[in-house]
Amino acid sequence: MAAVRVLVNALIMLAELAAVVGVAWIGLHYPLAFAGGTAALAFIQGILLEHARLRHELPFYFGERGPRAGLLVPFVATTSALVRAVIAGVVALLTFSGTDPDRLFWIAIVFAVTLYLATTILRGLAHRLDAKPARWGYFRLAAPLGLIYSVGMWLLSSFNKVHTPDLTEMGRTLIFETPPKPTVEQGSELLFRMKLYIDSVITALLKPLVGADWAPIVGIALSVNVLTGFVVAIFAVLIAEMVVRAENAML
């Protein structure tokens, strides 16, 4: 019996790892489909989770004469879910934008590692504290995961796996390398370089304020890459929920 439990647990963990790799693979090879799927998942999760949160939250703030949950909750939940879905789709597209296959490969690795850490954290919370993976992942883990992903991107930049353009390179890209009607690939490469350049500008502006030693560290926390944490959280919720339910049903 114990051997069967070990085998089942190993199969579940293997399925979890395969799901993580699969998500990163889709983002790497099909960025537009990945962005659309991310937006759809964010919208569905948002409606369900925001609705549940608001039904518990409104009585905390309002008494009997306060706004009725019947109409307010669906409206606010839908609006919030729609906004988050749009943001998630745009960020997902920016995450895997560009035309450099080597750079995109390393970005996919950082994304997969961050996603696996996220699912591991949610599984641990579910087993040790009986936490709800969906609620914790959607509402609480996006920012920490964004920091983890941002650190990973900083490491890629430190090891020259991601090249940050300076002002001259950005000008050359905009004026000479980008046609009046760029293709999807050219547009995505431009967006990715702009994201890197914005992060470099943030770090440069921080140097007079916090010093040259601390500027890169603070820049990690303020990087555009932190937004990717919400994308990671969306898929972590989906994978962790399936894994925890499988474990509860089979172990």
Secondary structure as UniProt FT lines:
FT   HELIX           2..29
FT   HELIX           31..61
FT   TURN            64..65
FT   HELIX           69..95
FT   HELIX           101..129
FT   HELIX           133..139
FT   HELIX           142..158
FT   TURN            159..160
FT   HELIX           167..172
FT   HELIX           173..177
FT   HELIX           184..210
FT   TURN            212..214
FT   HELIX           215..222
FT   HELIX           224..227
FT   HELIX           228..250
//
